[in-house]
Amino acid sequence: MTNSAPAGKVVDGNLVICKEPQVSCWDHGLLYGYGLFETMRVYGGRIFVLKAHLQRLLSSCDQLGIGTGLSLDDLVNLAGKYVAESEMSNVALRLTITRGDFHRGIPPGLFITSRQLTYLPGHYEQGFSAVTSPVRRNPTSPLVYHKTLNYMDSLLALEEARGAGAQEALFLNTNHRLAEGAISNLFFVRDGIIHTPAVTCGLLSGITRKTVIDLAAAMGYQAIEGEYAMKNLLAAEEAFLTNSLMEVMPLVKVDGIPINHGKPGRVTEDLLQGYRALTLKEEPLTI
Ligand SMILES: Cc1ncc(COP(=O)(O)O)c(C=O)c1O
Protein backbone atom coordinates (compact mmCIF):
# COMPACT_ATOMS: atom_id res chain seq x y z
CA MET A 1 0.00 0.00 0.00
CA THR A 2 1.22 3.50 -0.74
CA ASN A 3 0.35 6.76 0.94
CA SER A 4 -1.97 7.51 -1.97
CA ALA A 5 -4.45 4.96 -0.60
CA PRO A 6 -8.06 5.89 -1.36
CA ALA A 7 -9.75 8.29 1.02
CA GLY A 8 -13.34 8.32 2.16
CA LYS A 9 -15.73 11.22 2.52
CA VAL A 10 -19.04 10.85 4.33
CA VAL A 11 -21.85 12.41 2.30
CA ASP A 12 -25.37 12.34 3.76
CA GLY A 13 -24.29 9.60 6.16
CA ASN A 14 -22.83 7.40 3.39
CA LEU A 15 -19.20 6.59 2.72
CA VAL A 16 -17.93 7.72 -0.69
CA ILE A 17 -14.49 6.37 -1.57
CA CYS A 18 -12.47 8.66 -3.80
CA LYS A 19 -8.89 9.66 -4.45
CA GLU A 20 -9.00 13.33 -3.50
CA PRO A 21 -12.03 14.29 -1.38
CA GLN A 22 -12.65 18.04 -1.34
CA VAL A 23 -13.00 20.39 1.63
CA SER A 24 -14.51 23.86 1.19
CA CYS A 25 -12.15 26.85 1.43
CA TRP A 26 -14.78 28.33 3.84
CA ASP A 27 -14.70 25.34 6.20
CA HIS A 28 -13.64 26.49 9.68
CA GLY A 29 -11.57 23.32 9.96
CA LEU A 30 -9.32 24.74 7.24
CA LEU A 31 -9.61 28.42 8.18
CA TYR A 32 -9.15 28.11 11.95
CA GLY A 33 -8.19 24.53 12.78
CA TYR A 34 -11.70 24.12 14.19
CA GLY A 35 -12.09 20.37 14.01
CA LEU A 36 -11.06 17.07 15.49
CA PHE A 37 -9.40 13.84 14.51
CA GLU A 38 -8.68 10.33 15.72
CA THR A 39 -5.72 8.17 14.77
CA MET A 40 -6.22 4.45 15.15
CA ARG A 41 -4.23 1.37 14.31
CA VAL A 42 -5.55 -1.43 12.14
CA TYR A 43 -4.20 -4.89 13.03
CA GLY A 44 -4.95 -7.64 10.51
CA GLY A 45 -8.00 -5.71 9.24
CA ARG A 46 -9.33 -4.98 12.76
CA ILE A 47 -9.42 -1.49 14.22
CA PHE A 48 -8.03 -1.73 17.76
CA VAL A 49 -10.25 -0.22 20.51
CA LEU A 50 -12.34 1.50 17.85
CA LYS A 51 -15.25 2.32 20.14
CA ALA A 52 -13.03 4.02 22.71
CA HIS A 53 -11.62 6.27 19.97
CA LEU A 54 -15.04 7.11 18.59
CA GLN A 55 -16.45 7.81 22.05
CA ARG A 56 -13.63 10.31 22.67
CA LEU A 57 -14.31 11.90 19.29
CA LEU A 58 -18.05 12.20 19.88
CA SER A 59 -17.56 13.52 23.38
CA SER A 60 -15.15 16.20 22.03
CA CYS A 61 -17.67 17.04 19.26
CA ASP A 62 -20.30 17.61 21.97
CA GLN A 63 -18.01 19.77 24.11
CA LEU A 64 -16.76 21.87 21.19
CA GLY A 65 -20.11 22.32 19.46
CA ILE A 66 -19.46 20.24 16.35
CA GLY A 67 -22.65 18.47 15.35
CA THR A 68 -22.16 15.71 12.79
CA GLY A 69 -25.57 14.13 13.38
CA LEU A 70 -23.84 10.74 13.42
CA SER A 71 -24.10 8.21 16.26
CA LEU A 72 -21.44 5.89 17.66
CA ASP A 73 -22.92 3.00 15.66
CA ASP A 74 -22.89 5.11 12.46
CA LEU A 75 -19.20 5.89 12.94
CA VAL A 76 -18.36 2.25 13.77
CA ASN A 77 -20.04 1.18 10.55
CA LEU A 78 -18.41 3.88 8.42
CA ALA A 79 -14.90 3.13 9.72
CA GLY A 80 -15.43 -0.62 9.27
CA LYS A 81 -16.75 -0.11 5.76
CA TYR A 82 -13.73 1.99 4.79
CA VAL A 83 -11.31 -0.66 6.06
CA ALA A 84 -13.21 -3.47 4.34
CA GLU A 85 -13.68 -1.65 1.02
CA SER A 86 -10.09 -0.46 0.78
CA GLU A 87 -8.81 -3.89 1.92
CA MET A 88 -6.63 -2.43 4.65
CA SER A 89 -4.69 -4.88 6.78
CA ASN A 90 -2.05 -3.14 8.92
CA VAL A 91 -2.21 0.63 8.64
CA ALA A 92 -2.73 3.90 10.47
CA LEU A 93 -6.36 4.94 10.10
CA ARG A 94 -7.57 8.51 10.58
CA LEU A 95 -11.01 10.05 10.99
CA THR A 96 -11.09 13.82 10.53
CA ILE A 97 -14.07 16.00 11.40
CA THR A 98 -14.18 19.65 10.31
CA ARG A 99 -16.52 22.27 11.73
CA GLY A 100 -17.89 23.45 8.38
CA ASP A 101 -19.55 26.90 8.41
CA PHE A 102 -23.14 27.06 9.60
CA HIS A 103 -23.69 30.58 8.19
CA ARG A 104 -22.67 29.58 4.67
CA GLY A 105 -24.60 26.31 4.88
CA ILE A 106 -21.42 24.19 4.87
CA PRO A 107 -22.02 21.11 7.03
CA PRO A 108 -19.28 19.55 9.18
CA GLY A 109 -17.00 17.37 7.04
CA LEU A 110 -16.06 13.79 7.87
CA PHE A 111 -13.12 12.20 6.14
CA ILE A 112 -11.48 8.79 6.53
CA THR A 113 -7.90 8.26 5.39
CA SER A 114 -5.10 5.80 5.96
CA ARG A 115 -1.35 5.66 5.69
CA GLN A 116 1.52 3.27 6.22
CA LEU A 117 2.93 2.61 9.68
CA THR A 118 6.38 4.04 10.30
CA TYR A 119 7.52 2.49 13.60
CA LEU A 120 10.08 -0.26 13.04
CA PRO A 121 11.39 -3.13 15.23
CA GLY A 122 14.71 -1.26 15.62
CA HIS A 123 12.91 1.65 17.30
CA TYR A 124 11.68 -0.65 20.08
CA GLU A 125 15.11 -2.29 20.46
CA GLN A 126 16.94 1.05 20.75
CA GLY A 127 14.24 3.23 22.29
CA PHE A 128 13.45 6.87 21.60
CA SER A 129 15.22 10.04 22.70
CA ALA A 130 13.28 13.17 23.55
CA VAL A 131 14.06 16.86 23.84
CA THR A 132 12.08 19.18 26.11
CA SER A 133 10.26 21.95 24.28
CA PRO A 134 10.54 25.52 25.61
CA VAL A 135 6.79 25.86 24.85
CA ARG A 136 4.41 24.94 27.70
CA ARG A 137 1.14 23.02 27.67
CA ASN A 138 -1.56 25.26 29.12
CA PRO A 139 -3.93 23.38 31.47
CA THR A 140 -6.46 26.26 31.28
CA SER A 141 -6.86 25.85 27.49
CA PRO A 142 -9.62 23.50 26.33
CA LEU A 143 -7.46 22.61 23.33
CA VAL A 144 -5.01 20.42 25.25
CA TYR A 145 -7.78 18.00 26.30
CA HIS A 146 -9.09 17.30 22.78
CA LYS A 147 -7.48 15.88 19.66
CA THR A 148 -8.10 19.02 17.64
CA LEU A 149 -6.81 20.01 14.21
CA ASN A 150 -4.56 22.59 15.98
CA TYR A 151 -1.30 20.65 16.02
CA MET A 152 1.22 23.37 15.33
CA ASP A 153 2.69 23.50 18.87
CA SER A 154 3.32 19.77 18.63
CA LEU A 155 4.55 19.74 15.04
CA LEU A 156 7.00 22.60 15.54
CA ALA A 157 8.37 21.00 18.72
CA LEU A 158 8.67 17.64 16.97
CA GLU A 159 10.51 19.19 14.06
CA GLU A 160 12.92 20.87 16.45
CA ALA A 161 13.44 17.60 18.35
CA ARG A 162 14.08 15.72 15.13
CA GLY A 163 16.54 18.41 14.06
CA ALA A 164 18.40 17.68 17.31
CA GLY A 165 18.49 13.95 16.52
CA ALA A 166 15.64 12.96 18.88
CA GLN A 167 12.38 11.23 17.97
CA GLU A 168 9.93 13.00 20.30
CA ALA A 169 9.51 16.34 22.08
CA LEU A 170 8.32 16.59 25.68
CA PHE A 171 6.10 19.34 27.07
CA LEU A 172 6.06 20.64 30.62
CA ASN A 173 2.97 22.64 31.60
CA THR A 174 2.77 26.27 32.69
CA ASN A 175 3.27 25.10 36.32
CA HIS A 176 6.58 23.43 35.36
CA ARG A 177 5.09 19.95 35.76
CA LEU A 178 5.51 17.14 33.21
CA ALA A 179 2.62 16.96 30.74
CA GLU A 180 3.06 14.81 27.64
CA GLY A 181 4.93 14.24 24.40
CA ALA A 182 4.20 16.14 21.19
CA ILE A 183 2.32 13.11 19.88
CA SER A 184 2.35 10.73 22.84
CA ASN A 185 1.67 10.27 26.55
CA LEU A 186 4.53 9.88 28.99
CA PHE A 187 5.13 7.22 31.66
CA PHE A 188 8.06 6.48 33.96
CA VAL A 189 8.86 3.80 36.52
CA ARG A 190 10.24 4.55 39.98
CA ASP A 191 10.69 1.94 42.74
CA GLY A 192 8.80 -0.49 40.50
CA ILE A 193 5.71 1.78 40.42
CA ILE A 194 4.45 3.14 37.09
CA HIS A 195 3.75 6.88 37.06
CA THR A 196 2.05 9.07 34.46
CA PRO A 197 1.07 12.77 34.56
CA ALA A 198 -2.59 13.29 35.52
CA VAL A 199 -4.85 14.58 32.73
CA THR A 200 -5.36 17.79 34.75
CA CYS A 201 -1.70 18.62 34.06
CA GLY A 202 -2.98 19.66 30.60
CA LEU A 203 -2.75 16.73 28.23
CA LEU A 204 -4.68 14.48 25.91
CA SER A 205 -6.29 11.58 27.72
CA GLY A 206 -4.79 9.01 25.36
CA ILE A 207 -6.65 5.83 24.51
CA THR A 208 -3.35 3.93 24.70
CA ARG A 209 -2.56 5.62 28.03
CA LYS A 210 -5.82 4.28 29.48
CA THR A 211 -5.30 0.84 27.90
CA VAL A 212 -1.78 0.67 29.39
CA ILE A 213 -2.94 1.83 32.86
CA ASP A 214 -5.59 -0.93 32.86
CA LEU A 215 -3.16 -3.47 31.42
CA ALA A 216 -0.53 -2.61 34.05
CA ALA A 217 -3.06 -3.24 36.83
CA ALA A 218 -4.11 -6.55 35.23
CA MET A 219 -0.43 -7.56 35.04
CA GLY A 220 0.06 -6.83 38.74
CA TYR A 221 1.83 -3.47 38.51
CA GLN A 222 0.84 -0.43 40.51
CA ALA A 223 0.14 2.49 38.16
CA ILE A 224 -0.55 5.97 39.50
CA GLU A 225 -1.35 9.38 38.01
CA GLY A 226 0.03 12.57 39.56
CA GLU A 227 1.96 15.81 39.23
CA TYR A 228 5.64 15.34 38.50
CA ALA A 229 8.71 17.45 37.83
CA MET A 230 11.38 16.81 35.19
CA LYS A 231 13.75 15.65 37.97
CA ASN A 232 11.33 12.77 38.72
CA LEU A 233 11.58 11.60 35.12
CA LEU A 234 15.36 11.93 35.02
CA ALA A 235 15.66 9.89 38.25
CA ALA A 236 13.40 7.13 36.89
CA GLU A 237 14.46 3.51 36.49
CA GLU A 238 12.86 3.49 33.06
CA ALA A 239 10.41 5.47 30.96
CA PHE A 240 8.18 4.99 27.94
CA LEU A 241 5.81 6.78 25.57
CA THR A 242 2.44 5.63 24.29
CA ASN A 243 0.17 6.37 21.38
CA SER A 244 -2.09 4.30 19.18
CA LEU A 245 0.53 3.82 16.47
CA MET A 246 3.74 3.54 18.53
CA GLU A 247 2.07 1.33 21.18
CA VAL A 248 4.57 1.26 24.07
CA MET A 249 7.88 2.87 23.05
CA PRO A 250 10.91 2.85 25.37
CA LEU A 251 12.13 6.37 26.20
CA VAL A 252 15.84 6.04 26.87
CA LYS A 253 17.19 9.60 26.78
CA VAL A 254 15.81 13.04 27.71
CA ASP A 255 17.74 16.20 26.81
CA GLY A 256 20.84 14.06 26.32
CA ILE A 257 20.54 12.42 29.79
CA PRO A 258 20.23 8.62 29.66
CA ILE A 259 17.44 6.79 31.51
CA ASN A 260 18.19 3.17 32.49
CA HIS A 261 21.71 3.65 31.01
CA GLY A 262 20.08 4.43 27.66
CA LYS A 263 18.42 1.02 27.35
CA PRO A 264 14.75 -0.08 27.22
CA GLY A 265 13.61 -1.25 30.65
CA ARG A 266 12.12 -4.56 31.80
CA VAL A 267 8.72 -3.15 32.81
CA THR A 268 8.45 -1.32 29.47
CA GLU A 269 9.19 -4.53 27.57
CA ASP A 270 6.71 -6.44 29.69
CA LEU A 271 3.97 -3.88 28.96
CA LEU A 272 4.79 -3.83 25.23
CA GLN A 273 4.39 -7.62 25.09
CA GLY A 274 1.16 -7.40 27.08
CA TYR A 275 -0.17 -4.63 24.83
CA ARG A 276 0.63 -6.55 21.65
CA ALA A 277 -1.12 -9.60 23.07
CA LEU A 278 -4.22 -7.42 23.60
CA THR A 279 -4.18 -6.24 19.99
CA LEU A 280 -4.36 -9.88 18.87
CA LYS A 281 -7.17 -10.72 21.26
CA GLU A 282 -9.75 -8.09 20.35
CA GLU A 283 -12.91 -9.34 18.72
CA PRO A 284 -13.01 -8.80 14.95
CA LEU A 285 -14.99 -5.75 13.95
CA THR A 286 -18.49 -6.67 12.86
CA ILE A 287 -19.90 -4.55 10.07
C1 LIG B 1 -0.53 15.25 22.12
C2 LIG B 1 -0.86 13.80 22.20
N1 LIG B 1 -0.94 13.21 23.40
C3 LIG B 1 -1.23 11.90 23.52
C4 LIG B 1 -1.43 11.10 22.40
C5 LIG B 1 -1.77 9.65 22.56
O1 LIG B 1 -3.11 9.41 22.23
P1 LIG B 1 -3.68 7.99 21.83
O2 LIG B 1 -3.14 7.00 22.79
O3 LIG B 1 -5.15 8.15 21.93
O4 LIG B 1 -3.21 7.70 20.42
C6 LIG B 1 -1.37 11.67 21.14
C7 LIG B 1 -1.61 10.87 19.95
O5 LIG B 1 -1.42 11.26 18.83
C8 LIG B 1 -1.08 13.05 21.03
O6 LIG B 1 -1.00 13.65 19.84
The ligand as an SDF file (V2000), in Angstrom:
LIG
                    3D

 16 16  0  0  0  0  0  0  0  0999 V2000
   -0.5320   15.2520   22.1150 C   0  0  0  0  0  0  0  0  0  0  0  0
   -0.8590   13.8000   22.1960 C   0  0  0  0  0  0  0  0  0  0  0  0
   -0.9440   13.2120   23.4010 N   0  0  0  0  0  0  0  0  0  0  0  0
   -1.2340   11.9010   23.5220 C   0  0  0  0  0  0  0  0  0  0  0  0
   -1.4340   11.1020   22.4030 C   0  0  0  0  0  0  0  0  0  0  0  0
   -1.7720    9.6460   22.5640 C   0  0  0  0  0  0  0  0  0  0  0  0
   -3.1130    9.4120   22.2260 O   0  0  0  0  0  0  0  0  0  0  0  0
   -3.6790    7.9940   21.8250 P   0  0  0  0  0  0  0  0  0  0  0  0
   -3.1430    6.9990   22.7940 O   0  0  0  0  0  0  0  0  0  0  0  0
   -5.1520    8.1450   21.9340 O   0  0  0  0  0  0  0  0  0  0  0  0
   -3.2140    7.6970   20.4210 O   0  0  0  0  0  0  0  0  0  0  0  0
   -1.3650   11.6680   21.1440 C   0  0  0  0  0  0  0  0  0  0  0  0
   -1.6070   10.8690   19.9520 C   0  0  0  0  0  0  0  0  0  0  0  0
   -1.4160   11.2600   18.8340 O   0  0  0  0  0  0  0  0  0  0  0  0
   -1.0780   13.0540   21.0290 C   0  0  0  0  0  0  0  0  0  0  0  0
   -1.0000   13.6500   19.8350 O   0  0  0  0  0  0  0  0  0  0  0  0
  1  2  1  0
  2  3  1  0
  2 15  2  0
  3  4  2  0
  4  5  1  0
  5  6  1  0
  5 12  2  0
  6  7  1  0
  7  8  1  0
  8  9  2  0
  8 10  1  0
  8 11  1  0
 12 13  1  0
 12 15  1  0
 13 14  2  0
 15 16  1  0
M  END
$$$$
